[in-house]
Each structure stands twice: as structure tokens, then as C-alpha cells.
Amino acid sequence: MDEKNFRNIFYYKNYYLDFFQTLDPEVKKKFNWTLKLITTVDRVPVKYFKHLETTNGLYEIRVELGSNIYRVFSFFDKGKLVILINGFQKKSNKTPTKEIEMAEKLKKQYHDEKTSKQ
């Protein structure tokens, strides 16, 4: 039986892939599971995929393994396309401002490049 995809994932440049390569095998496995969940489930639980209220359309993909917490920023393009950008290991309760600023910058860069190609 074929799975239905509610969303598609796109890696913007190598930001996510470079981050992914630094992770332990068990964390990689959990990220792969979470990305599959995001693509195949209509309503993804906020435990795994959450809109960041203070941003302009940024979402964080959330992975926890033991006491380690990881986040990858993403945003939507054309409704069903999830663009993955920078990731980091979260060390405190508050998401670091510099990581959010980087994600906002990458999102703008993505849209600027896309606009310039049209």
C-alpha cells in the first residue's frame, strides 16, 4: 500500500545535510523518522513540528533523544513544500536568538534566489 504524502521536504543548499552529518547514528535515525512523519501525517504533533510564534513563518522540527534536544528550522513554500535550513543542538530552554536570526536570513536568501530566477 502506498503512503500518501501530505508534504514534501527540500534541503536548501547543504545547511541541513551538513548539520545531519555531525549527528550520532541514533539521532540521525530519529531525524529520519521525524521527517517521514512530517511528510506522511496530515496533522503533525507539535512535539515534532512547531510554528515559532515570534517569527515570520518559521517552524522548528523537534527531536529529543535522552537528555539531548535538537532543532532544525524550516518554512513552507507553495503550501506543501517544507524547506529545511539550519539545525543545532539546543542547550537551554530558550532558542538562541542567533539561530533564529540565521534561519530568518536563510529564508530570505531562499526567496531572493527564487525571485531572481523567475
Buried (B, 14 or more C-beta within 10 A) or exposed (E): EEEEEBBEBEBBEEBBEEBBEEBEEEBBEBBEEBBEBBBEBEEBEEEBBBEBEEBEEBBBBBBBBEEBBBBBBBBBBEEEEBBBBBBBEBEEEEBEEEBBEBBBEBBEEBEEEEEEEE
